[in-house]
């Protein structure tokens, strides 16, 4: 299966949730939707993790601007 971009995956997830909540798919359809949804969640999670690792911030040190990796509060970058 070709990996979709984040926004496309998120829109598809919304449609899956909507279909599962607002219709009564038969068990085979529900399982297919569930499996597709899990795959999309994993893709989105992977993309978010990759993006988080790429985020850099500019910090002033000794009178000049330097790049540092962004580390959210509560996380230790070892």
Phi and psi restraints in degrees (range 20) as a CNS / XPLOR table:
assign (resid 1 and name C) (resid 2 and name N)
       (resid 2 and name CA) (resid 2 and name C) 1.0 -69.1 20.0 2
assign (resid 2 and name N) (resid 2 and name CA)
       (resid 2 and name C) (resid 3 and name N) 1.0 136.1 20.0 2
assign (resid 2 and name C) (resid 3 and name N)
       (resid 3 and name CA) (resid 3 and name C) 1.0 -74.0 20.0 2
assign (resid 3 and name N) (resid 3 and name CA)
       (resid 3 and name C) (resid 4 and name N) 1.0 130.1 20.0 2
assign (resid 3 and name C) (resid 4 and name N)
       (resid 4 and name CA) (resid 4 and name C) 1.0 -89.3 20.0 2
assign (resid 4 and name N) (resid 4 and name CA)
       (resid 4 and name C) (resid 5 and name N) 1.0 160.6 20.0 2
assign (resid 4 and name C) (resid 5 and name N)
       (resid 5 and name CA) (resid 5 and name C) 1.0 -73.8 20.0 2
assign (resid 5 and name N) (resid 5 and name CA)
       (resid 5 and name C) (resid 6 and name N) 1.0 165.7 20.0 2
assign (resid 5 and name C) (resid 6 and name N)
       (resid 6 and name CA) (resid 6 and name C) 1.0 -56.9 20.0 2
assign (resid 6 and name N) (resid 6 and name CA)
       (resid 6 and name C) (resid 7 and name N) 1.0 -48.1 20.0 2
assign (resid 6 and name C) (resid 7 and name N)
       (resid 7 and name CA) (resid 7 and name C) 1.0 -64.5 20.0 2
assign (resid 7 and name N) (resid 7 and name CA)
       (resid 7 and name C) (resid 8 and name N) 1.0 -41.5 20.0 2
assign (resid 7 and name C) (resid 8 and name N)
       (resid 8 and name CA) (resid 8 and name C) 1.0 -64.1 20.0 2
assign (resid 8 and name N) (resid 8 and name CA)
       (resid 8 and name C) (resid 9 and name N) 1.0 -42.4 20.0 2
assign (resid 8 and name C) (resid 9 and name N)
       (resid 9 and name CA) (resid 9 and name C) 1.0 -63.2 20.0 2
assign (resid 9 and name N) (resid 9 and name CA)
       (resid 9 and name C) (resid 10 and name N) 1.0 -42.5 20.0 2
assign (resid 9 and name C) (resid 10 and name N)
       (resid 10 and name CA) (resid 10 and name C) 1.0 -64.2 20.0 2
assign (resid 10 and name N) (resid 10 and name CA)
       (resid 10 and name C) (resid 11 and name N) 1.0 -42.4 20.0 2
assign (resid 10 and name C) (resid 11 and name N)
       (resid 11 and name CA) (resid 11 and name C) 1.0 -62.8 20.0 2
assign (resid 11 and name N) (resid 11 and name CA)
       (resid 11 and name C) (resid 12 and name N) 1.0 -41.3 20.0 2
assign (resid 11 and name C) (resid 12 and name N)
       (resid 12 and name CA) (resid 12 and name C) 1.0 -65.0 20.0 2
assign (resid 12 and name N) (resid 12 and name CA)
       (resid 12 and name C) (resid 13 and name N) 1.0 -40.1 20.0 2
assign (resid 12 and name C) (resid 13 and name N)
       (resid 13 and name CA) (resid 13 and name C) 1.0 -59.4 20.0 2
assign (resid 13 and name N) (resid 13 and name CA)
       (resid 13 and name C) (resid 14 and name N) 1.0 -42.1 20.0 2
assign (resid 13 and name C) (resid 14 and name N)
       (resid 14 and name CA) (resid 14 and name C) 1.0 -61.0 20.0 2
assign (resid 14 and name N) (resid 14 and name CA)
       (resid 14 and name C) (resid 15 and name N) 1.0 -40.8 20.0 2
assign (resid 14 and name C) (resid 15 and name N)
       (resid 15 and name CA) (resid 15 and name C) 1.0 -66.8 20.0 2
assign (resid 15 and name N) (resid 15 and name CA)
       (resid 15 and name C) (resid 16 and name N) 1.0 -38.9 20.0 2
assign (resid 15 and name C) (resid 16 and name N)
       (resid 16 and name CA) (resid 16 and name C) 1.0 -62.9 20.0 2
assign (resid 16 and name N) (resid 16 and name CA)
       (resid 16 and name C) (resid 17 and name N) 1.0 -47.6 20.0 2
assign (resid 16 and name C) (resid 17 and name N)
       (resid 17 and name CA) (resid 17 and name C) 1.0 -60.2 20.0 2
assign (resid 17 and name N) (resid 17 and name CA)
       (resid 17 and name C) (resid 18 and name N) 1.0 -45.4 20.0 2
assign (resid 17 and name C) (resid 18 and name N)
       (resid 18 and name CA) (resid 18 and name C) 1.0 -59.0 20.0 2
assign (resid 18 and name N) (resid 18 and name CA)
       (resid 18 and name C) (resid 19 and name N) 1.0 -46.3 20.0 2
assign (resid 18 and name C) (resid 19 and name N)
       (resid 19 and name CA) (resid 19 and name C) 1.0 -63.7 20.0 2
assign (resid 19 and name N) (resid 19 and name CA)
       (resid 19 and name C) (resid 20 and name N) 1.0 -41.0 20.0 2
assign (resid 19 and name C) (resid 20 and name N)
       (resid 20 and name CA) (resid 20 and name C) 1.0 -71.3 20.0 2
assign (resid 20 and name N) (resid 20 and name CA)
       (resid 20 and name C) (resid 21 and name N) 1.0 -31.7 20.0 2
assign (resid 20 and name C) (resid 21 and name N)
       (resid 21 and name CA) (resid 21 and name C) 1.0 -81.3 20.0 2
assign (resid 21 and name N) (resid 21 and name CA)
       (resid 21 and name C) (resid 22 and name N) 1.0 -35.4 20.0 2
assign (resid 21 and name C) (resid 22 and name N)
       (resid 22 and name CA) (resid 22 and name C) 1.0 -107.0 20.0 2
assign (resid 22 and name N) (resid 22 and name CA)
       (resid 22 and name C) (resid 23 and name N) 1.0 0.2 20.0 2
assign (resid 22 and name C) (resid 23 and name N)
       (resid 23 and name CA) (resid 23 and name C) 1.0 -133.8 20.0 2
assign (resid 23 and name N) (resid 23 and name CA)
       (resid 23 and name C) (resid 24 and name N) 1.0 174.7 20.0 2
assign (resid 23 and name C) (resid 24 and name N)
       (resid 24 and name CA) (resid 24 and name C) 1.0 -119.7 20.0 2
assign (resid 24 and name N) (resid 24 and name CA)
       (resid 24 and name C) (resid 25 and name N) 1.0 78.9 20.0 2
assign (resid 24 and name C) (resid 25 and name N)
       (resid 25 and name CA) (resid 25 and name C) 1.0 -66.3 20.0 2
assign (resid 25 and name N) (resid 25 and name CA)
       (resid 25 and name C) (resid 26 and name N) 1.0 149.0 20.0 2
assign (resid 25 and name C) (resid 26 and name N)
       (resid 26 and name CA) (resid 26 and name C) 1.0 -65.9 20.0 2
assign (resid 26 and name N) (resid 26 and name CA)
       (resid 26 and name C) (resid 27 and name N) 1.0 168.8 20.0 2
assign (resid 26 and name C) (resid 27 and name N)
       (resid 27 and name CA) (resid 27 and name C) 1.0 -60.0 20.0 2
assign (resid 27 and name N) (resid 27 and name CA)
       (resid 27 and name C) (resid 28 and name N) 1.0 -38.4 20.0 2
assign (resid 27 and name C) (resid 28 and name N)
       (resid 28 and name CA) (resid 28 and name C) 1.0 -65.9 20.0 2
assign (resid 28 and name N) (resid 28 and name CA)
       (resid 28 and name C) (resid 29 and name N) 1.0 -44.2 20.0 2
assign (resid 28 and name C) (resid 29 and name N)
       (resid 29 and name CA) (resid 29 and name C) 1.0 -64.4 20.0 2
assign (resid 29 and name N) (resid 29 and name CA)
       (resid 29 and name C) (resid 30 and name N) 1.0 -42.5 20.0 2
assign (resid 29 and name C) (resid 30 and name N)
       (resid 30 and name CA) (resid 30 and name C) 1.0 -61.6 20.0 2
assign (resid 30 and name N) (resid 30 and name CA)
       (resid 30 and name C) (resid 31 and name N) 1.0 -41.5 20.0 2
assign (resid 30 and name C) (resid 31 and name N)
       (resid 31 and name CA) (resid 31 and name C) 1.0 -65.7 20.0 2
assign (resid 31 and name N) (resid 31 and name CA)
       (resid 31 and name C) (resid 32 and name N) 1.0 -41.3 20.0 2
assign (resid 31 and name C) (resid 32 and name N)
       (resid 32 and name CA) (resid 32 and name C) 1.0 -62.3 20.0 2
assign (resid 32 and name N) (resid 32 and name CA)
       (resid 32 and name C) (resid 33 and name N) 1.0 -43.5 20.0 2
assign (resid 32 and name C) (resid 33 and name N)
       (resid 33 and name CA) (resid 33 and name C) 1.0 -63.7 20.0 2
assign (resid 33 and name N) (resid 33 and name CA)
       (resid 33 and name C) (resid 34 and name N) 1.0 -42.4 20.0 2
assign (resid 33 and name C) (resid 34 and name N)
       (resid 34 and name CA) (resid 34 and name C) 1.0 -61.6 20.0 2
assign (resid 34 and name N) (resid 34 and name CA)
       (resid 34 and name C) (resid 35 and name N) 1.0 -47.3 20.0 2
assign (resid 34 and name C) (resid 35 and name N)
       (resid 35 and name CA) (resid 35 and name C) 1.0 -62.4 20.0 2
assign (resid 35 and name N) (resid 35 and name CA)
       (resid 35 and name C) (resid 36 and name N) 1.0 -42.0 20.0 2
assign (resid 35 and name C) (resid 36 and name N)
       (resid 36 and name CA) (resid 36 and name C) 1.0 -64.1 20.0 2
assign (resid 36 and name N) (resid 36 and name CA)
       (resid 36 and name C) (resid 37 and name N) 1.0 -41.4 20.0 2
assign (resid 36 and name C) (resid 37 and name N)
       (resid 37 and name CA) (resid 37 and name C) 1.0 -62.1 20.0 2
assign (resid 37 and name N) (resid 37 and name CA)
       (resid 37 and name C) (resid 38 and name N) 1.0 -43.3 20.0 2
assign (resid 37 and name C) (resid 38 and name N)
       (resid 38 and name CA) (resid 38 and name C) 1.0 -62.0 20.0 2
assign (resid 38 and name N) (resid 38 and name CA)
       (resid 38 and name C) (resid 39 and name N) 1.0 -42.8 20.0 2
assign (resid 38 and name C) (resid 39 and name N)
       (resid 39 and name CA) (resid 39 and name C) 1.0 -60.7 20.0 2
assign (resid 39 and name N) (resid 39 and name CA)
       (resid 39 and name C) (resid 40 and name N) 1.0 -43.8 20.0 2
assign (resid 39 and name C) (resid 40 and name N)
       (resid 40 and name CA) (resid 40 and name C) 1.0 -67.1 20.0 2
assign (resid 40 and name N) (resid 40 and name CA)
       (resid 40 and name C) (resid 41 and name N) 1.0 -39.3 20.0 2
assign (resid 40 and name C) (resid 41 and name N)
       (resid 41 and name CA) (resid 41 and name C) 1.0 -61.4 20.0 2
assign (resid 41 and name N) (resid 41 and name CA)
       (resid 41 and name C) (resid 42 and name N) 1.0 -43.2 20.0 2
assign (resid 41 and name C) (resid 42 and name N)
       (resid 42 and name CA) (resid 42 and name C) 1.0 -62.8 20.0 2
assign (resid 42 and name N) (resid 42 and name CA)
       (resid 42 and name C) (resid 43 and name N) 1.0 -41.5 20.0 2
assign (resid 42 and name C) (resid 43 and name N)
       (resid 43 and name CA) (resid 43 and name C) 1.0 -62.6 20.0 2
assign (resid 43 and name N) (resid 43 and name CA)
       (resid 43 and name C) (resid 44 and name N) 1.0 -45.1 20.0 2
assign (resid 43 and name C) (resid 44 and name N)
       (resid 44 and name CA) (resid 44 and name C) 1.0 -64.4 20.0 2
assign (resid 44 and name N) (resid 44 and name CA)
       (resid 44 and name C) (resid 45 and name N) 1.0 -42.9 20.0 2
assign (resid 44 and name C) (resid 45 and name N)
       (resid 45 and name CA) (resid 45 and name C) 1.0 -62.2 20.0 2
assign (resid 45 and name N) (resid 45 and name CA)
       (resid 45 and name C) (resid 46 and name N) 1.0 -42.8 20.0 2
assign (resid 45 and name C) (resid 46 and name N)
       (resid 46 and name CA) (resid 46 and name C) 1.0 -62.3 20.0 2
assign (resid 46 and name N) (resid 46 and name CA)
       (resid 46 and name C) (resid 47 and name N) 1.0 -43.9 20.0 2
assign (resid 46 and name C) (resid 47 and name N)
       (resid 47 and name CA) (resid 47 and name C) 1.0 -64.1 20.0 2
assign (resid 47 and name N) (resid 47 and name CA)
       (resid 47 and name C) (resid 48 and name N) 1.0 -41.6 20.0 2
assign (resid 47 and name C) (resid 48 and name N)
       (resid 48 and name CA) (resid 48 and name C) 1.0 -64.0 20.0 2
assign (resid 48 and name N) (resid 48 and name CA)
       (resid 48 and name C) (resid 49 and name N) 1.0 -41.6 20.0 2
assign (resid 48 and name C) (resid 49 and name N)
       (resid 49 and name CA) (resid 49 and name C) 1.0 -62.5 20.0 2
assign (resid 49 and name N) (resid 49 and name CA)
       (resid 49 and name C) (resid 50 and name N) 1.0 -43.8 20.0 2
assign (resid 49 and name C) (resid 50 and name N)
       (resid 50 and name CA) (resid 50 and name C) 1.0 -62.2 20.0 2
assign (resid 50 and name N) (resid 50 and name CA)
       (resid 50 and name C) (resid 51 and name N) 1.0 -42.6 20.0 2
assign (resid 50 and name C) (resid 51 and name N)
       (resid 51 and name CA) (resid 51 and name C) 1.0 -65.6 20.0 2
assign (resid 51 and name N) (resid 51 and name CA)
       (resid 51 and name C) (resid 52 and name N) 1.0 -42.8 20.0 2
assign (resid 51 and name C) (resid 52 and name N)
       (resid 52 and name CA) (resid 52 and name C) 1.0 -58.3 20.0 2
assign (resid 52 and name N) (resid 52 and name CA)
       (resid 52 and name C) (resid 53 and name N) 1.0 -39.7 20.0 2
assign (resid 52 and name C) (resid 53 and name N)
       (resid 53 and name CA) (resid 53 and name C) 1.0 -68.8 20.0 2
assign (resid 53 and name N) (resid 53 and name CA)
       (resid 53 and name C) (resid 54 and name N) 1.0 -23.3 20.0 2
assign (resid 53 and name C) (resid 54 and name N)
       (resid 54 and name CA) (resid 54 and name C) 1.0 -89.3 20.0 2
assign (resid 54 and name N) (resid 54 and name CA)
       (resid 54 and name C) (resid 55 and name N) 1.0 -16.0 20.0 2
assign (resid 54 and name C) (resid 55 and name N)
       (resid 55 and name CA) (resid 55 and name C) 1.0 -68.0 20.0 2
assign (resid 55 and name N) (resid 55 and name CA)
       (resid 55 and name C) (resid 56 and name N) 1.0 130.4 20.0 2
assign (resid 55 and name C) (resid 56 and name N)
       (resid 56 and name CA) (resid 56 and name C) 1.0 -123.4 20.0 2
assign (resid 56 and name N) (resid 56 and name CA)
       (resid 56 and name C) (resid 57 and name N) 1.0 151.5 20.0 2
assign (resid 56 and name C) (resid 57 and name N)
       (resid 57 and name CA) (resid 57 and name C) 1.0 -122.1 20.0 2
assign (resid 57 and name N) (resid 57 and name CA)
       (resid 57 and name C) (resid 58 and name N) 1.0 155.7 20.0 2
assign (resid 57 and name C) (resid 58 and name N)
       (resid 58 and name CA) (resid 58 and name C) 1.0 -96.2 20.0 2
assign (resid 58 and name N) (resid 58 and name CA)
       (resid 58 and name C) (resid 59 and name N) 1.0 131.2 20.0 2
assign (resid 58 and name C) (resid 59 and name N)
       (resid 59 and name CA) (resid 59 and name C) 1.0 -127.9 20.0 2
assign (resid 59 and name N) (resid 59 and name CA)
       (resid 59 and name C) (resid 60 and name N) 1.0 137.3 20.0 2
assign (resid 59 and name C) (resid 60 and name N)
       (resid 60 and name CA) (resid 60 and name C) 1.0 -84.7 20.0 2
assign (resid 60 and name N) (resid 60 and name CA)
       (resid 60 and name C) (resid 61 and name N) 1.0 123.1 20.0 2
assign (resid 60 and name C) (resid 61 and name N)
       (resid 61 and name CA) (resid 61 and name C) 1.0 -134.0 20.0 2
assign (resid 61 and name N) (resid 61 and name CA)
       (resid 61 and name C) (resid 62 and name N) 1.0 126.6 20.0 2
assign (resid 61 and name C) (resid 62 and name N)
       (resid 62 and name CA) (resid 62 and name C) 1.0 51.6 20.0 2
assign (resid 62 and name N) (resid 62 and name CA)
       (resid 62 and name C) (resid 63 and name N) 1.0 40.3 20.0 2
assign (resid 62 and name C) (resid 63 and name N)
       (resid 63 and name CA) (resid 63 and name C) 1.0 82.1 20.0 2
assign (resid 63 and name N) (resid 63 and name CA)
       (resid 63 and name C) (resid 64 and name N) 1.0 1.4 20.0 2
assign (resid 63 and name C) (resid 64 and name N)
       (resid 64 and name CA) (resid 64 and name C) 1.0 -130.8 20.0 2
assign (resid 64 and name N) (resid 64 and name CA)
       (resid 64 and name C) (resid 65 and name N) 1.0 161.3 20.0 2
assign (resid 64 and name C) (resid 65 and name N)
       (resid 65 and name CA) (resid 65 and name C) 1.0 -91.8 20.0 2
assign (resid 65 and name N) (resid 65 and name CA)
       (resid 65 and name C) (resid 66 and name N) 1.0 132.1 20.0 2
assign (resid 65 and name C) (resid 66 and name N)
       (resid 66 and name CA) (resid 66 and name C) 1.0 -129.6 20.0 2
assign (resid 66 and name N) (resid 66 and name CA)
       (resid 66 and name C) (resid 67 and name N) 1.0 151.5 20.0 2
assign (resid 66 and name C) (resid 67 and name N)
       (resid 67 and name CA) (resid 67 and name C) 1.0 -85.6 20.0 2
assign (resid 67 and name N) (resid 67 and name CA)
       (resid 67 and name C) (resid 68 and name N) 1.0 140.4 20.0 2
assign (resid 67 and name C) (resid 68 and name N)
       (resid 68 and name CA) (resid 68 and name C) 1.0 -135.9 20.0 2
assign (resid 68 and name N) (resid 68 and name CA)
       (resid 68 and name C) (resid 69 and name N) 1.0 150.5 20.0 2
assign (resid 68 and name C) (resid 69 and name N)
       (resid 69 and name CA) (resid 69 and name C) 1.0 -70.5 20.0 2
assign (resid 69 and name N) (resid 69 and name CA)
       (resid 69 and name C) (resid 70 and name N) 1.0 143.7 20.0 2
assign (resid 69 and name C) (resid 70 and name N)
       (resid 70 and name CA) (resid 70 and name C) 1.0 -78.3 20.0 2
assign (resid 70 and name N) (resid 70 and name CA)
       (resid 70 and name C) (resid 71 and name N) 1.0 128.8 20.0 2
assign (resid 70 and name C) (resid 71 and name N)
       (resid 71 and name CA) (resid 71 and name C) 1.0 -126.1 20.0 2
assign (resid 71 and name N) (resid 71 and name CA)
       (resid 71 and name C) (resid 72 and name N) 1.0 114.4 20.0 2
assign (resid 71 and name C) (resid 72 and name N)
       (resid 72 and name CA) (resid 72 and name C) 1.0 -60.9 20.0 2
assign (resid 72 and name N) (resid 72 and name CA)
       (resid 72 and name C) (resid 73 and name N) 1.0 152.9 20.0 2
assign (resid 72 and name C) (resid 73 and name N)
       (resid 73 and name CA) (resid 73 and name C) 1.0 -55.2 20.0 2
assign (resid 73 and name N) (resid 73 and name CA)
       (resid 73 and name C) (resid 74 and name N) 1.0 140.9 20.0 2
assign (resid 73 and name C) (resid 74 and name N)
       (resid 74 and name CA) (resid 74 and name C) 1.0 88.7 20.0 2
assign (resid 74 and name N) (resid 74 and name CA)
       (resid 74 and name C) (resid 75 and name N) 1.0 -9.4 20.0 2
assign (resid 74 and name C) (resid 75 and name N)
       (resid 75 and name CA) (resid 75 and name C) 1.0 -105.5 20.0 2
assign (resid 75 and name N) (resid 75 and name CA)
       (resid 75 and name C) (resid 76 and name N) 1.0 137.1 20.0 2
assign (resid 75 and name C) (resid 76 and name N)
       (resid 76 and name CA) (resid 76 and name C) 1.0 -106.5 20.0 2
assign (resid 76 and name N) (resid 76 and name CA)
       (resid 76 and name C) (resid 77 and name N) 1.0 127.3 20.0 2
assign (resid 76 and name C) (resid 77 and name N)
       (resid 77 and name CA) (resid 77 and name C) 1.0 -95.0 20.0 2
assign (resid 77 and name N) (resid 77 and name CA)
       (resid 77 and name C) (resid 78 and name N) 1.0 97.5 20.0 2
